[in-house]
Amino acid sequence: MNTANFVPPTTIAEYLERLRRALAGADPALVQDALYDAEEYLRSELAESPGKSEAEVIASVAGSYGAPDEVAGIYRETEVTVQTALRAPAPRRSKSLVGRFFGVVADPRTYGALFYMLLALATGIFYFTWVVAGVSMSLGLAVLIIGIPFVILYFGSIRVLSLVEGRIIEVMLGERMPRRPLYSTRGQPLLQRIIGLFTDPRIWGTQLYFLLMLPLGVVYFTVTVILLVMSLTFIAAPLAVWFGGLETSAQFDGWQLLGWDGVQASTSLQAWQLPLALVSGVLLLFATLHLVRGIGHLHGQLAKHLLVKSAQYS
């Protein structure tokens, strides 16, 4: 690497700030990962070089690790390569409106979003309960000596859960999320660590996200299940009549269809309405898949806004 014109920063904080500026416009999750890797590497080198200042350590590793601009370029190139390798083959996009409407079934993101909508109720209940219990116990223990370590432990769990939720979102919704946590400087005084936790905007943003997940999870699950049940019912009822599972409300020369296990069942649909019900069910099913995929995309944007450190956007 050519470092002839590179003026090394004098502190790790300055190096990270230059790296942040060099990554301006990149995905915020990528920026967080790059800053974590750089800070971990530099502080590890600093710990292994007792007696050296931060400026000396940065100057000594400039050739091996690279200047901020060089590191930023490597991360941008690597991100493109990794995303290309991990991305599922995109379905061939049809030029016609009908083709795009029915082509939703060939998009892997559709099924990831569908599963996330169904899973959101369970995760929403868990996240909401965790935050409410954690905040309540933190306030209740604030007057005791164990209150401080409990708050640190609770905030630490919020960071871990944020990383876990980010991985779920990236796998199911396809939205790039951080793959490494925020860097926690080792050896900081306890008071400074506590202040850092309380002043970290992503701690509060993550808790807000977890609280929102309960109502969002209820809505996602309810809407998805209702629409799926309705569409599948409209599809199944005509097929059941035609293949001998149900009887219509109209009588045709005494023709009766017995339900499964000999139990008579019926549908209120007239015979001429059955094809319309089938078509309506199919259209509603595909519309539901489009809706689920759209909600998944919007939820991914919400998660990135609340779970990724806001400083990375600058």
C-alpha positions in Angstrom: 0.0 0.0 0.0 1.2 3.5 -0.8 1.4 5.5 2.4 3.9 8.1 1.3 1.3 10.9 1.4 -0.5 9.5 4.4 -0.3 11.7 7.6 -1.1 9.2 10.4 -3.7 10.3 13.0 -2.4 10.9 16.4 -5.2 9.1 18.3 -7.4 6.1 17.8 -10.4 8.4 17.9 -9.0 10.5 15.1 -8.3 7.4 13.0 -11.9 6.2 13.5 -13.3 9.6 12.6 -11.3 9.6 9.4 -12.5 6.1 8.6 -16.1 7.2 9.3 -15.8 10.1 6.9 -14.1 7.8 4.2 -17.1 5.5 4.5 -19.7 8.3 4.1 -22.6 7.1 2.1 -22.0 3.5 2.8 -24.5 1.2 4.5 -24.6 2.2 8.2 -24.3 -1.4 9.2 -21.2 -1.8 7.2 -19.8 1.4 8.8 -20.4 0.0 12.3 -18.7 -3.3 11.4 -15.7 -1.4 9.9 -15.3 0.8 12.9 -15.5 -2.1 15.3 -12.8 -4.0 13.4 -10.5 -1.0 13.2 -10.9 -0.1 16.9 -10.4 -3.7 18.0 -7.3 -4.0 16.0 -5.8 -0.7 17.0 -6.5 -1.2 20.7 -5.1 -4.7 20.6 -1.9 -3.4 19.1 -1.8 -0.7 21.7 -2.2 -3.2 24.5 0.6 -5.4 23.0 2.9 -2.4 22.8 3.3 -1.1 26.4 5.1 2.2 26.6 4.0 3.4 23.1 1.5 6.2 22.5 -1.5 5.9 20.3 0.2 7.9 17.6 3.2 5.6 17.6 1.1 2.5 17.4 -1.0 4.0 14.5 2.2 4.9 12.6 3.7 1.5 13.1 0.6 -0.4 11.7 -0.1 2.1 8.9 1.6 -0.2 6.4 0.0 -3.4 7.5 -3.6 -2.3 8.4 -3.7 0.7 6.1 -4.8 4.3 6.1 -8.5 5.1 6.7 -9.1 5.8 3.0 -7.5 2.5 2.0 -9.4 0.5 4.7 -12.7 2.1 3.6 -12.0 1.1 0.0 -11.3 -2.5 1.0 -14.5 -2.7 3.0 -16.6 -1.3 0.1 -15.1 -3.8 -2.3 -15.4 -6.7 0.1 -19.1 -5.8 0.9 -20.0 -5.9 -2.8 -18.3 -9.3 -3.2 -19.9 -10.8 0.0 -23.4 -9.5 -0.8 -23.1 -10.9 -4.4 -22.1 -14.3 -3.0 -24.8 -14.4 -0.3 -27.7 -13.0 -2.3 -30.1 -15.6 -3.6 -30.5 -15.7 -7.4 -33.0 -13.0 -8.3 -36.0 -14.2 -10.2 -36.3 -13.1 -13.8 -38.3 -9.9 -13.7 -41.3 -10.0 -16.1 -42.0 -7.0 -18.1 -45.8 -7.4 -17.9 -47.9 -6.4 -14.9 -49.4 -9.8 -14.7 -46.0 -11.5 -14.8 -44.7 -9.3 -12.0 -47.9 -9.9 -9.9 -47.6 -13.7 -10.1 -43.8 -13.7 -10.0 -43.8 -12.9 -6.3 -43.8 -16.7 -5.6 -40.4 -17.0 -7.2 -38.8 -14.4 -4.9 -37.1 -15.9 -1.8 -37.6 -12.7 0.1 -41.3 -13.3 0.0 -41.1 -16.5 2.1 -38.5 -15.0 4.5 -40.8 -12.0 5.1 -43.8 -14.3 5.5 -42.0 -16.4 8.1 -40.9 -13.2 9.9 -44.5 -11.9 10.0 -45.6 -15.1 11.7 -42.6 -15.1 14.1 -43.0 -11.5 15.0 -45.7 -12.2 17.6 -43.5 -14.5 19.6 -40.4 -12.3 19.4 -42.5 -9.2 20.1 -43.9 -10.7 23.3 -40.4 -11.7 24.4 -38.8 -8.4 23.6 -41.6 -6.4 25.3 -41.5 -8.5 28.4 -37.7 -8.3 28.6 -37.7 -4.5 28.4 -40.6 -4.0 30.8 -39.1 -6.4 33.3 -35.6 -5.0 32.9 -36.6 -1.4 33.3 -38.8 -2.1 36.3 -36.1 -4.1 38.1 -33.5 -1.5 37.3 -35.7 1.2 38.8 -36.6 -1.0 41.8 -32.9 -1.8 42.5 -31.6 1.7 41.9 -31.6 2.4 45.7 -29.5 -0.7 46.4 -25.8 -1.4 45.8 -26.7 -4.2 43.3 -28.6 -1.7 41.2 -25.5 -0.5 39.3 -24.3 -3.9 38.2 -27.8 -4.9 37.3 -28.3 -1.9 35.0 -24.9 -2.6 33.3 -26.0 -6.3 32.8 -29.4 -5.3 31.5 -28.0 -2.8 29.0 -25.5 -5.3 27.9 -28.3 -7.8 27.3 -30.1 -5.2 25.2 -27.0 -4.9 23.0 -26.8 -8.6 22.6 -30.5 -8.9 21.7 -30.1 -6.1 19.2 -27.4 -8.0 17.5 -29.5 -11.2 17.5 -32.6 -9.4 16.0 -30.3 -7.8 13.4 -29.2 -11.2 12.3 -32.8 -12.5 12.1 -33.7 -9.4 10.0 -30.8 -9.8 7.6 -31.5 -13.5 7.1 -35.3 -13.3 6.7 -35.8 -9.8 5.3 -32.6 -9.3 3.4 -31.7 -6.0 5.0 -28.0 -5.5 5.8 -27.5 -5.3 9.5 -24.4 -5.1 11.8 -22.6 -8.4 12.1 -20.5 -7.2 15.0 -21.5 -5.3 18.1 -20.6 -1.8 19.2 -17.0 -1.7 20.5 -16.7 -1.5 24.3 -13.5 -0.1 25.4 -11.8 -2.4 27.9 -10.4 -0.9 31.1 -12.6 2.1 31.2 -13.5 3.4 34.7 -16.9 2.1 35.9 -18.5 5.5 36.1 -17.4 6.3 32.5 -18.8 3.0 31.3 -22.1 3.7 33.0 -22.3 7.2 31.6 -21.5 5.7 28.1 -24.4 3.3 28.4 -26.9 5.9 29.5 -25.8 8.4 26.7 -25.7 5.8 23.9 -28.7 6.7 21.7 -28.9 3.1 20.3 -29.6 1.7 23.8 -32.7 3.8 23.9 -33.5 3.3 20.3 -33.3 -0.5 20.7 -35.6 -0.5 23.8 -38.1 1.6 21.8 -37.9 -0.9 19.0 -38.4 -3.8 21.4 -41.5 -2.1 22.8 -42.9 -1.4 19.4 -42.4 -5.1 18.4 -45.4 -6.2 20.6 -48.1 -4.1 18.8 -46.3 -4.6 15.4 -46.0 -8.3 16.0 -49.7 -8.6 16.8 -50.6 -6.6 13.7 -48.2 -8.6 11.5 -49.4 -12.0 12.8 -53.1 -11.1 12.7 -53.1 -9.6 9.3 -51.0 -12.3 7.8 -53.0 -15.2 9.3 -56.4 -13.6 8.4 -55.5 -13.0 4.8 -53.9 -16.4 4.4 -56.9 -18.2 5.9 -59.3 -16.2 3.8 -57.4 -16.8 0.5 -56.9 -20.5 1.2 -60.5 -20.9 2.2 -61.7 -19.3 -1.0 -59.4 -21.7 -2.9 -60.2 -24.8 -0.9 -64.0 -24.5 -0.9 -64.6 -24.9 -4.6 -62.0 -27.6 -4.9 -63.6 -29.5 -2.0 -67.0 -29.3 -3.8 -65.7 -30.4 -7.1 -63.7 -33.3 -5.6 -66.5 -34.4 -3.3 -65.6 -32.8 0.0 -68.5 -30.4 0.5 -72.0 -29.8 -0.8 -73.4 -26.6 -2.1 -76.5 -25.0 -0.7 -78.3 -25.7 -4.0 -79.7 -29.1 -4.7 -79.1 -30.7 -8.1 -81.5 -33.6 -8.6 -81.0 -34.8 -5.1 -77.2 -34.8 -5.5 -75.5 -34.7 -2.1 -71.8 -34.8 -1.3 -70.7 -36.4 1.9 -67.9 -34.7 3.9 -64.8 -36.4 5.2 -65.3 -39.4 7.5 -69.0 -39.5 6.5 -69.9 -36.2 8.1 -72.0 -34.1 5.8 -70.7 -30.6 5.2 -71.8 -27.8 3.1 -70.9 -24.3 1.7 -73.3 -21.4 1.2 -71.8 -20.8 -2.2 -74.0 -21.4 -5.2 -72.5 -23.6 -8.0 -71.9 -20.6 -10.3 -70.1 -18.8 -7.5 -67.5 -21.5 -7.1 -65.2 -20.5 -10.0 -65.4 -16.8 -8.8 -64.4 -17.9 -5.3 -61.4 -19.8 -6.6 -60.2 -16.9 -8.7 -60.7 -14.5 -5.8 -58.8 -16.8 -3.5 -55.8 -17.1 -5.9 -55.7 -13.3 -6.4 -56.0 -12.6 -2.7 -53.2 -15.1 -1.9 -50.8 -13.4 -4.3 -51.8 -10.0 -3.1 -51.1 -11.2 0.4 -47.6 -12.3 -0.6 -46.9 -8.8 -2.1 -48.2 -7.1 1.0 -46.1 -9.3 3.3 -43.0 -8.6 1.2 -43.7 -4.9 1.3 -44.2 -4.9 5.0 -41.0 -6.8 5.5 -39.1 -4.2 3.5 -40.5 -1.3 5.6 -39.8 -3.2 8.8 -36.2 -3.7 7.8 -35.9 0.1 7.3 -37.4 0.7 10.8 -35.0 -1.8 12.3 -32.0 -0.3 10.7 -33.0 3.2 11.9 -33.5 2.1 15.5 -30.9 -0.7 15.9 -27.9 0.7 14.1 -25.8 3.3 15.9 -27.0 6.8 14.7 -23.5 8.1 14.6 -22.8 5.9 11.7 -25.2 7.9 9.5 -23.0 10.9 9.6 
